[in-house]
């Protein structure tokens, strides 16, 4: 039975199965090792059925990226509920982002893969439209928060940057810090001994202090804010991360 002849729920479930299988293949062989033929061999569906869901590798990669983005949207929605000044609320977004990156490193990096030349262009219109919608969901809350900080003058913005530029400055500081300090990356002298979470928050503080986003880090106890964010917003993710790190340490000691 082709995807067009089944109900939407069955189709969605089958598509999730295909994405699950693709994630396993990437985990074992990397993005470079993922092919449609390998995916067909890994699932109990015909080649025609698989291609009925994903038109090719690029479409599959964008589908995986969209799955990760949908997860991140749900985490950001929770971050939006944090009660505090605008800088504290931005901190909740950034803290959620690093939790997402550490718990779901494949999704974290697939965002960059999906932006590689030729990937989106070769993907289906359905996946491209979904990608655009998810990008809008990811950005609209953050841009709204930044605009609020600019309107209330909590963010002094001495360089007269736009909300989009401020959002990019925070994203690039966050993505760069996480990418360079994630477990498994080659370490050089400048990175030796640096803790990811501590270094990320220090780098973000430099950006926000440079924007004169008040209260400045020297004027406010953001460590207390972080404890609230961990307990009130992301307690489940923190518990998962802690359990995963403990398991990694036990395996490393064997």
Helices and strands as residue ranges (DSSP letters): G 3-5, H 8-29, G 31-33, H 36-42, H 47-53, H 57-80, H 86-103, H 105-114, H 119-122, H 125-151, H 163-181, H 196-210, H 222-232, H 235-253
